[in-house]
Each structure stands twice: as C-alpha cells, then as structure tokens.
C-alpha cells in the first residue's frame, strides 16, 4: 500500500490515488516530469495537444465525462501521470477524493496503467497559477510525485496537521490581541471625551495626559491591519494628515508616527488596486485573427490585385507582414490562450469579420469603402487552427463594423459575465478610413469655413471631392447627390512630397514620399440643422501613359459632424473648382476648365464640365 504526494511550493500535498490504473507504480518510486495542461482541459475527447504530452504529467479538470475516459485520453497521448483538479461545487470545500471507475468497470478501465490523482480546489488554483506563470516566462514547470509507504505517509500527515494547528493557534492569538487593543483604544477615546467636559485649567492637563496615552502606537503586527475600502483608506489618510498638523506644535515625535500611518494607507490603496484583478473577472478578446486577414490569398491578395504594384499593395501587406503574423502574432496568441485557459474561470472571446448575408449587403460604410467582405460561413471567417476557439466554452461574435463594441453585443455579454478587465489582442487591416473609431461628432455652423489636411502620393493628377449627407442616408448615390466642393490637384507649391522634391513617386505613400495637402472648404449654407457624415474622396483623373481621364479612386475617408443651426441660402446647381492645377494637358479643354466623373463608379465614362 502506498500513498501519493505532490511536491508543491516546497511542501508535500496528499493527492488521493484513483482506484484504477497505477499498475506500474511501486512504493518509493518517484515521478518527475513537466506539467502540461490538456486541451481541452476536461479531456472528454482525444487531446488536441497530444504531441506535447508524451512523457509529461497531464493536468486535467473534473467534469463532462467519467474519470476513466479522461485518464485514458491522457494515457493515449503518452502522459506518465494525471492530476485531476477538483473544480466542481458538489464536494464540500472542493476537497480531493478517491476517483473510482463508476460504471466503467470493464475491459476499458483495465487498460489504464498510469497513476491518476485528485487535487483539491485550493491546490488546483496554485497549480494552474504556476503553469500560467511558467508559460508566460517561456519556461518548463516540472512536478515531483512521490509514492510513500503507509508509515512514512502517516508521519508526514501528522506533521502537517501539527503545523496547521500551530498556524490556527497563532491566528487566534493575533485576533484576541487585536480585540484587546481595540478595547483599549475605545476606552482611551471614552476617557478623552469625558475629560473634555472638565474646566479649561484642569482640562488642559487632562488632555495632555490622554494624548500621552495614545501618542505612542503599538509596534505589534496588528497595526498593519488595514481597511480595504477605497473610500475608507482615503478618509483615513486625510484624517491622519490633519491630526499630524494639529499636533505639530507640541509633539514632534508624533509627526513621524503619523507619516508612517499615512504611508501605510497609501500602500493599502496600491495593494487594493493590484488585488482587484482576478481571472474570474477578466476576459481575453481576440480581434480579426481569421483566414481573411492572416493568409496571403485573403484580403492582402485582393488589395494587391487592385494595386499598380504587384509586389506590394497600398497597405503594405507584403511577405513580411504575413511572416510576422505566422511567426510572431499567432505564437504569441497561443501563449496567451494557454495562460488564460490555465487560469480557472477566465473567459475567451473571439470577434471575427463575417457578413450575415452571402452578398454582404448589411456591411457598414467603412467596410464597404475598404472593400472588406467575408461571406457568411466562408473560409475567410474561420480562425486559424492553432488558435481556434473551443466550441464548448469560448464565445465567437461576428460583425460587419469596425468597432467591436458598437457592432456587436460584446459589452452586454461582458457585463453579464461580471467581467471588469479585458486583454485585447489581434490585428486590423482596414484600408479605407485610417481612424474609424467612433468619436463625438464635431459641431459646426452652416456656411462656416474650416481648414482640412490630407495626405496623398504624388503620382497621378486628380481632384478632391467633398460630399455631405445626413446620417442614415449614406449610400454611394446619396453622396453623389450631395457633392458640394471639388479641388483639382496635380502638383504645386502647396502639395509636394514631404522632402520638398517635385518628383512623382509611383506607388509609394510612406515615409518621405507622403504628401501633405490642404483645402479650405466652406460647409454648405443650405443644409438644415442635424447630424451629417462628411466624405472625402480623391480621384485620379489626369492623363497617364496616353490615357486621358484615367480614373482610379485612391483614398476614401469620412467624419461625423453636427450642424448646430439651419442655413439660409439655396443649393447651387454645380460646385466650383478652387485652387490647384487644371487638368488640361491632353484633353482639349480650356485653361479655366476642369472635368470630373459624374458618379463614384470608376467604370463610368460620363464627364461633367465645370467652368
């Protein structure tokens, strides 16, 4: 007969052995191996990380299936021992107990040969915490399982019980001492209040005596007992500072003592902030890590096809980007996932871009402008297998908007789960609006003149088109019907590369080749009061390689604005061009004329002249 003990933080912890398996274990034989958390942690199905468990100690969690099935899956993966964490509430205090085969007393149960031990709830928390810290530090965590004889095990348990009794006695002594000190403080306070009613001459002497009673605080450990309420800590600190100021006239030693108490109050508040974090109130949110964005033939391939440079798309999604996704981002998320799942009770939420319809007609304005479309239940919506969600426990939210909180019910879910802290990881490859996070609308008046800045690459000549539409009327045709300003741009002193040169850099819009341009626009004076969306589009319509009127939309951006009052003028029939070079090199137009496309569609061949 032998009893298994687990070495945990320098002490032996008794872990009851299952009544099945352990056929090759003998008294005095130790098992020393690395601890690995099974995936899934309940081991109710063949383990996904079976290749990592060969020769290791498998750490499992109770629930979903019988113990024989769990241990058998770990044994098939090559584990040398199994630790089952008791995380259920049906056992009093979450204590460890002997696992039996239940209804599995059959030939399958007889095939189990490795030892399986149960670990109590409190010890399980320590084990998962150590594994989590080891994975975060990229270190291996090894455990030793000792199988002791009956006499040796009895001595170990007796010694542990004796130490536990000593700890309980010491805690009881401290509690009684704190009660006595509290009674003394209350008695001193009562005496001080009574002496305050004496005459002034006698009272001064009495107060001095009472002050001398409480001016020397105890140096015992009980003085470190703190009120963990943030409000109480702040109030205590403020009170102590005021008392220190009152006593500074005649009690200089007391000032030092009060400063110590103030420092203790600050330390208490800082400790409270650190202790507030808990896995049970924390969630990991993984954003946009899906095939559509992580594979070269996804979004990057579509952008590269639309670019004039076949080696690099307008957003720079080249081979280096996908190499970092494959070798840096996903392995990092793997580590974070493993650490989160090793922390008992931590939620994992995935947010993926996925349309609710096959044609994506319900997509947001930003996604339509960027050309982002992931079909419903399509390959692009799937998360890479290395970090795939667990169907039984993880949460997957689909969206067609930019902001995960605005486009999904994530906030509602987190509140229901009592989550107070979130850890966000992932990527964002939006190519239309660089800053699409919802912001508070900027307020203006109709007819107000504002300065705007934008950045472009000095390649093809073109024009800037400004349009404004009411919120809720934001289709392409709505913006076509609400254009109010155009500016021709080709080159010039007010729109040159950042390095000051006039050379046109083709296909490069980064670093010194970025061109900062500006316009002064007047908001329409014919609009009503309300909320609007201001849209900015740059079309390239200059002559290039003999192609007159070559149109290629390069950038699209938008902003929410609010008009605080109604305008007074009427809408003109056609906006007027202001500033910039005229596109007249090969188009047979007059020096004061410019042309532009009538619609947003780059396939359109309709021109509209403006004089």
C-alpha positions in Angstrom: 0.0 0.0 0.0 1.4 3.4 -1.0 0.2 7.0 -0.8 0.9 9.6 -3.5 2.2 13.1 -2.5 2.8 16.0 -4.8 5.6 18.4 -4.1 4.1 21.9 -4.4 5.9 25.0 -3.4 8.4 23.2 -1.2 5.8 21.0 0.7 4.2 17.7 0.2 0.5 17.7 -0.6 -1.5 14.5 -0.3 -3.4 13.6 -3.6 -5.7 10.5 -3.3 -4.9 7.9 -5.9 -7.7 6.6 -8.2 -8.9 3.0 -7.6 -8.0 2.1 -11.2 -4.7 2.3 -13.1 -1.2 2.8 -11.5 -0.3 -0.8 -12.4 3.4 0.1 -12.8 3.9 2.2 -9.7 5.7 1.0 -6.7 6.4 2.3 -3.2 9.4 4.6 -3.0 9.2 5.3 -6.8 9.0 9.0 -7.8 7.7 10.6 -11.0 9.5 13.7 -12.1 8.2 15.3 -15.3 7.0 18.5 -16.9 3.3 19.5 -16.2 1.2 20.3 -19.3 -2.4 21.4 -19.3 -4.6 19.2 -21.5 -6.5 20.7 -24.4 -9.4 20.5 -23.8 -8.8 20.8 -20.1 -11.6 18.4 -19.3 -10.1 15.7 -21.6 -13.6 14.4 -22.5 -12.3 13.9 -26.1 -8.9 13.0 -27.6 -6.5 15.7 -26.7 -5.6 18.3 -29.3 -2.1 18.8 -27.8 -1.4 15.1 -27.6 2.0 15.6 -29.2 3.0 17.8 -26.3 2.1 15.3 -23.6 4.5 12.4 -24.3 6.5 11.7 -21.1 4.7 14.6 -19.3 2.3 14.9 -16.4 -1.2 15.8 -17.7 -3.2 18.3 -15.7 -6.9 17.9 -16.3 -10.1 19.4 -14.9 -13.1 17.5 -13.4 -16.4 17.5 -15.3 -18.3 16.5 -18.5 -17.2 12.8 -18.6 -16.1 10.0 -16.3 -12.6 9.7 -14.8 -11.7 6.6 -16.8 -12.2 8.4 -20.1 -10.1 11.4 -19.0 -7.2 9.3 -17.9 -7.4 7.0 -20.9 -7.2 10.0 -23.3 -4.1 11.3 -21.4 -2.5 7.8 -21.5 -3.1 7.6 -25.2 -1.3 10.9 -25.6 1.8 9.4 -23.8 1.3 11.0 -20.4 3.1 9.3 -17.5 0.7 10.5 -14.8 -2.5 12.5 -14.4 -3.5 15.2 -12.0 -7.3 15.9 -11.9 -8.3 19.3 -10.5 -11.5 19.2 -8.4 -13.2 22.4 -9.6 -16.8 21.4 -9.1 -19.1 22.6 -6.3 -20.7 19.3 -5.4 -18.0 18.3 -3.0 -17.8 20.1 0.4 -15.0 22.6 0.2 -13.7 21.2 -3.1 -11.6 18.6 -1.3 -9.8 15.8 -3.1 -11.3 12.3 -3.1 -10.6 8.9 -4.5 -11.7 8.6 -8.1 -13.5 5.4 -9.0 -14.3 3.8 -12.3 -18.0 4.2 -11.8 -19.9 2.3 -14.4 -16.8 1.8 -16.5 -15.7 -1.4 -14.6 -15.0 -3.1 -17.9 -12.1 -4.0 -20.1 -11.5 -0.4 -21.0 -10.9 0.5 -17.3 -8.4 -2.3 -17.1 -6.3 -0.9 -19.9 -5.4 2.2 -17.8 -1.9 1.8 -16.4 -0.7 5.3 -15.5 -1.5 6.7 -12.0 -4.2 9.3 -11.6 -4.5 11.6 -8.6 -7.2 14.1 -7.5 -6.1 17.6 -6.4 -8.2 19.8 -4.1 -9.7 23.1 -5.3 -7.2 25.2 -3.3 -4.2 23.3 -4.6 -5.5 23.3 -8.1 -5.5 27.1 -8.1 -1.8 27.1 -7.2 -1.0 24.5 -9.8 -2.8 26.4 -12.6 -1.2 29.7 -11.5 2.3 28.2 -11.6 1.7 26.7 -15.0 0.4 30.1 -16.2 3.5 31.9 -15.0 5.8 29.4 -16.4 4.2 29.7 -19.9 4.3 33.4 -19.7 8.0 33.3 -18.9 8.5 30.6 -21.6 9.9 28.1 -19.0 9.1 24.5 -18.2 7.4 23.7 -15.0 8.2 20.2 -13.5 6.5 18.5 -10.6 7.6 15.6 -8.5 5.1 12.9 -7.4 6.3 10.8 -4.5 4.7 7.4 -3.6 5.3 6.9 0.2 4.6 3.9 2.3 1.9 3.9 5.0 4.2 4.6 7.9 6.1 7.4 6.1 2.8 8.9 4.9 1.3 8.9 8.4 4.3 10.8 9.8 4.1 13.4 7.0 0.3 13.9 7.5 0.8 14.1 11.3 3.5 16.7 10.9 1.3 18.8 8.5 -1.6 18.6 10.9 0.6 19.8 13.8 1.8 22.8 11.7 -1.7 23.6 10.7 -2.8 23.6 14.3 0.0 25.9 15.2 -1.0 28.3 12.5 -4.6 28.3 13.7 -3.5 29.0 17.2 -1.2 31.9 16.1 -4.1 33.4 14.1 -6.4 33.1 17.1 -3.8 34.8 19.3 -3.4 37.7 16.9 -7.2 38.0 16.7 -7.5 38.2 20.5 -4.7 40.7 20.7 -6.4 42.9 18.1 -9.6 42.8 20.1 -7.8 43.8 23.3 -6.1 46.7 21.5 -9.4 47.8 20.1 -11.0 47.8 23.5 -8.0 49.9 24.9 -8.5 52.4 22.1 -12.2 52.7 22.7 -11.6 53.2 26.5 -9.0 55.9 25.8 -11.4 57.7 23.4 -14.2 57.5 26.0 -11.8 58.9 28.7 -10.8 61.7 26.4 -14.4 62.7 25.8 -15.2 62.7 29.5 -12.1 64.8 30.4 -13.1 67.4 27.8 -16.1 68.4 30.0 -13.7 69.5 32.8 -12.8 73.1 33.3 -10.2 74.7 31.0 -7.4 74.8 33.5 -7.9 71.2 34.6 -8.9 70.1 31.1 -5.6 71.1 29.6 -3.6 68.9 31.9 -6.1 66.1 31.5 -6.0 66.3 27.7 -2.2 66.3 27.8 -2.3 63.1 29.8 -4.8 61.5 27.5 -2.7 62.5 24.5 0.3 60.8 26.0 -1.7 57.6 26.3 -2.5 57.4 22.5 0.6 59.1 21.1 2.7 56.0 21.2 1.3 53.4 18.9 1.9 49.8 19.3 4.7 48.2 17.3 2.9 44.9 17.0 1.9 43.3 13.8 -1.7 44.2 14.5 -1.0 47.8 13.5 -0.7 46.6 9.9 -4.4 45.6 9.7 -6.0 47.9 7.1 -9.4 48.8 5.9 -9.6 47.6 2.2 -12.4 50.0 1.3 -11.0 52.7 -1.1 -13.2 55.4 0.5 -12.1 54.4 4.0 -8.5 54.4 3.1 -8.7 57.8 1.6 -10.6 59.2 4.5 -8.2 57.6 7.0 -5.2 59.2 5.2 -6.9 62.6 5.2 -7.7 62.4 8.9 -4.2 61.4 9.8 -2.7 64.2 7.9 -5.0 66.7 9.7 -4.2 65.3 13.1 -0.5 65.5 12.2 -0.9 69.2 11.5 -2.7 69.8 14.8 0.0 68.1 16.9 2.9 69.7 15.2 3.0 72.5 17.9 4.0 70.3 20.8 4.5 66.7 19.7 7.3 66.4 17.1 7.8 62.6 17.7 4.1 62.1 16.9 4.5 63.7 13.4 6.9 60.9 12.4 4.4 58.3 13.6 1.6 59.9 11.7 3.7 59.9 8.5 4.2 56.2 8.9 0.4 55.7 9.2 -0.2 57.8 6.0 2.4 55.7 4.1 0.6 52.6 5.3 -2.7 54.0 3.9 -1.1 54.7 0.5 0.3 51.2 0.5 -3.1 49.8 1.3 -4.7 51.6 -1.7 -1.9 50.4 -4.0 -2.3 46.8 -2.8 -6.0 47.0 -3.3 -5.6 48.0 -6.9 -3.3 45.1 -7.5 -5.6 42.6 -5.8 -8.6 43.8 -7.8 -7.5 41.8 -10.8 -8.9 38.3 -10.9 -9.1 35.7 -13.7 -12.8 35.3 -12.9 -13.5 38.9 -13.8 -11.1 39.1 -16.8 -11.7 38.2 -20.4 -9.3 37.8 -23.4 -10.7 39.4 -26.6 -9.1 38.3 -29.9 -10.0 40.6 -32.8 -9.8 39.9 -36.5 -7.4 37.0 -36.4 -9.0 35.0 -39.2 -8.1 33.5 -42.5 -9.3 36.5 -44.4 -6.6 38.7 -42.8 -3.9 36.2 -41.9 -3.4 34.4 -45.2 -1.7 36.0 -48.3 -4.6 34.9 -50.6 -7.2 36.7 -48.4 -7.6 40.4 -48.1 -4.0 41.1 -49.0 -4.3 39.3 -52.3 -7.4 41.3 -53.2 -5.7 44.6 -52.4 -2.6 43.6 -54.3 -4.6 42.8 -57.4 -6.1 46.3 -57.3 -2.7 47.9 -56.9 -0.5 49.0 -59.7 2.5 47.4 -57.9 2.2 43.6 -57.9 4.7 43.2 -55.2 3.1 45.4 -52.6 -0.4 46.5 -52.0 -1.4 50.0 -50.9 -1.5 49.0 -47.3 1.9 47.3 -47.4 0.6 43.8 -46.8 3.7 42.2 -48.2 5.5 38.9 -47.4 7.0 40.5 -44.2 3.5 41.2 -42.8 2.4 37.6 -43.2 5.7 36.3 -41.9 5.2 38.2 -38.7 1.6 37.0 -38.5 2.7 33.4 -38.8 5.8 33.5 -36.6 5.1 36.3 -34.1 1.4 37.1 -33.7 -0.1 33.6 -33.7 2.5 32.0 -31.5 2.1 34.9 -29.0 -1.7 34.4 -29.0 -1.1 30.7 -28.4 0.9 31.5 -25.3 -1.7 34.0 -24.1 -4.5 31.5 -24.8 -2.8 28.7 -22.9 -2.1 31.0 -19.9 -5.7 32.2 -19.9 -7.2 28.7 -20.1 -4.8 27.6 -17.3 -6.3 30.3 -15.2 -9.5 28.9 -13.9 -12.6 30.9 -14.9 -11.1 33.3 -17.5 -13.3 34.0 -20.5 -12.1 33.9 -24.1 -14.0 35.9 -26.8 -13.3 35.9 -30.5 -14.5 38.7 -32.8 -14.4 38.0 -36.5 -15.5 40.0 -39.5 -18.3 38.0 -41.1 -21.3 39.1 -43.1 -24.8 37.9 -42.1 -25.7 37.5 -45.8 -23.8 36.0 -48.7 -23.6 39.3 -50.6 -22.7 41.4 -47.6 -25.4 44.0 -48.2 -25.6 44.8 -44.5 -22.0 45.8 -44.1 -21.0 49.1 -42.5 -20.0 52.1 -44.6 -16.3 51.7 -43.5 -16.2 48.0 -44.6 -17.8 48.9 -48.0 -15.3 51.7 -48.6 -12.4 49.4 -47.7 -13.8 46.5 -49.9 -13.9 44.2 -46.9 -16.4 41.3 -47.4 -16.3 37.9 -45.7 -19.1 35.7 -46.8 -21.3 34.0 -44.3 -19.8 30.7 -43.1 -17.0 31.2 -45.5 -13.4 30.1 -45.3 -12.2 33.7 -44.6 -14.3 33.8 -41.4 -12.5 30.8 -39.8 -9.9 31.3 -37.1 -6.5 29.6 -37.7 -6.5 26.1 -36.3 -3.5 26.8 -34.0 -5.6 29.3 -32.0 -9.1 28.0 -32.9 -11.9 28.6 -30.3 -13.2 25.8 -28.1 -16.8 25.2 -29.1 -17.9 24.2 -25.6 -16.6 27.3 -23.8 -15.3 30.1 -26.0 -17.5 32.9 -27.4 -17.4 33.9 -31.1 -19.0 37.1 -32.2 -19.5 38.0 -35.9 -19.6 41.6 -37.1 -19.6 43.8 -40.2 -18.5 47.1 -38.5 -15.2 48.5 -37.3 -15.7 49.0 -33.5 -16.2 45.6 -31.8 -18.3 47.2 -29.0 -20.6 49.2 -31.4 -21.0 46.4 -33.9 -21.7 43.5 -31.5 -23.3 42.9 -28.1 -19.8 42.4 -26.5 -20.5 45.0 -23.8 -23.7 43.2 -22.9 -22.0 39.8 -22.7 -19.1 41.1 -20.6 -21.4 42.7 -18.2 -23.5 39.6 -17.8 -20.3 37.6 -17.1 -19.2 40.2 -14.5 -16.1 41.0 -16.4 -14.2 44.1 -15.3 -10.9 43.7 -17.1 -10.2 42.8 -20.7 -7.0 41.8 -22.6 -7.2 42.7 -26.3 -5.0 41.1 -28.9 -5.4 40.9 -32.7 -4.9 42.8 -36.0 -6.6 45.5 -38.0 -6.2 45.7 -41.8 -8.7 48.4 -42.6 -7.6 50.3 -45.7 -10.3 53.0 -46.2 -10.7 55.1 -43.1 -7.4 55.0 -41.1 -9.1 56.1 -37.9 -12.6 54.6 -37.9 -13.1 54.5 -34.1 -16.4 56.3 -33.4 -15.9 59.7 -31.9 -18.0 62.5 -30.6 -19.3 64.5 -33.7 -17.6 67.9 -34.2 -20.0 70.8 -34.2 -20.1 73.5 -36.9 -22.4 76.1 -38.3 -23.7 76.1 -41.9 -21.5 78.4 -44.0 -18.5 78.1 -41.6 -15.1 77.9 -43.3 -12.8 75.2 -42.0 -9.2 74.0 -42.8 -8.7 70.4 -43.6 -5.5 68.4 -44.2 -5.0 65.1 -46.1 -2.1 63.0 -47.3 -1.6 61.5 -50.7 1.1 60.1 -53.1 2.1 62.4 -55.9 1.6 60.1 -58.8 -1.4 60.7 -61.0 -3.1 64.1 -61.1 -6.6 64.2 -59.8 -9.2 66.0 -57.7 -10.6 66.0 -54.2 -14.3 65.6 -53.9 -16.2 66.7 -50.8 -19.7 65.5 -50.1 -22.0 65.6 -47.1 -25.1 63.5 -46.4 -27.5 63.2 -43.4 -26.9 60.3 -41.0 -28.9 57.4 -42.3 -28.6 58.4 -45.9 -25.0 57.3 -46.6 -25.2 55.2 -49.8 -22.9 55.9 -52.8 -25.8 57.6 -54.6 -26.6 59.7 -51.6 -23.0 61.1 -51.6 -23.2 61.6 -55.4 -26.2 63.7 -55.0 -24.7 65.8 -52.1 -21.4 66.8 -53.5 -20.6 70.4 -52.6 -16.9 71.1 -53.4 -14.1 69.9 -55.7 -10.5 70.8 -55.8 -8.2 69.9 -58.8 -4.8 68.6 -57.7 -1.8 67.6 -59.7 1.3 69.3 -58.3 2.3 72.7 -56.9 4.0 74.5 -54.1 1.2 73.7 -51.6 1.1 70.0 -52.3 4.6 68.4 -52.7 6.4 65.4 -51.1 7.5 65.8 -47.5 11.1 66.0 -48.5 10.5 69.1 -50.7 11.2 67.5 -54.1 8.8 67.7 -57.1 9.5 64.1 -58.3 6.4 61.9 -58.5 6.8 58.7 -56.5 4.7 56.0 -58.0 3.0 53.5 -55.7 4.8 54.6 -52.5 2.8 56.6 -49.9 5.1 56.1 -46.9 7.9 58.0 -45.2 9.3 61.0 -47.1 7.2 60.2 -50.1 4.0 61.1 -48.2 2.5 64.4 -49.4 0.6 66.6 -47.0 -2.0 68.7 -48.8 -4.7 71.0 -47.6 -8.0 72.6 -48.5 -10.1 75.4 -47.1 -13.7 74.4 -47.5 -16.9 76.2 -46.7 -19.7 74.0 -45.3 -22.9 74.3 -47.3 -25.2 77.1 -46.2 -28.3 75.4 -47.5 -28.3 72.4 -45.1 -30.6 72.0 -42.1 -29.7 71.6 -38.5 -28.7 68.0 -37.7 -26.1 65.2 -37.8 -24.2 64.6 -41.0 -21.4 62.5 -42.5 -18.6 64.4 -44.2 -17.0 62.3 -47.0 -13.6 63.0 -48.7 -12.6 61.1 -51.9 -9.6 61.5 -54.1 -10.0 60.5 -57.8 -7.1 60.3 -60.2 -8.3 61.8 -63.5 -5.1 63.1 -65.1 -3.5 61.8 -68.2 -1.2 58.9 -67.7 0.6 56.9 -70.4 -1.6 58.5 -73.1 -4.9 57.6 -71.2 -7.0 60.7 -70.9 -9.2 60.7 -67.8 -7.8 57.6 -66.2 -9.9 57.3 -63.0 -8.7 55.3 -60.0 -10.1 56.2 -56.5 -7.1 56.2 -54.2 -8.4 57.3 -50.8 -11.7 57.5 -49.0 -12.3 58.9 -45.6 -15.2 60.2 -43.5 -16.1 62.0 -40.3 -19.2 62.6 -38.3 -20.2 66.3 -37.9 -23.1 68.2 -36.4 -24.6 71.4 -37.8 -25.9 73.4 -34.8 -28.3 75.6 -36.9 -30.0 75.8 -40.3 -28.6 77.5 -43.3 -30.2 80.4 -45.2 -29.1 80.1 -48.8 -30.3 77.9 -51.6 -28.3 75.0 -53.1 -26.3 75.8 -56.3 -26.6 73.7 -59.4 -22.9 72.8 -59.6 -19.9 73.2 -57.3 -17.0 75.4 -58.3 -13.4 74.2 -58.5 -10.9 76.2 -56.4 -7.1 76.0 -56.4 -4.7 73.5 -57.8 -3.6 72.8 -61.3 -6.0 72.4 -64.2 -6.0 69.1 -65.9 -5.6 70.4 -69.5 -2.6 68.7 -70.9 -4.2 66.3 -73.3 -7.9 66.8 -73.0 -8.6 69.8 -75.3 -10.3 71.8 -72.5 -9.8 75.5 -71.9 -7.3 76.8 -69.4 -10.0 77.6 -66.9 -11.9 74.3 -67.3 -11.6 71.0 -65.4 -13.6 67.8 -65.6 -14.6 65.1 -63.2 -16.6 61.9 -63.2 -20.2 62.3 -62.5 -20.5 59.2 -60.2 -18.4 57.3 -57.8 -18.1 54.3 -60.2 -14.7 54.0 -61.7 -16.2 52.2 -64.7 -18.3 55.3 -65.6 -17.4 57.3 -68.7 -19.7 60.3 -68.0 -17.9 63.6 -67.6 -19.3 66.9 -66.4 -17.6 70.1 -67.2 -17.3 72.9 -64.7 -16.3 76.5 -65.6 
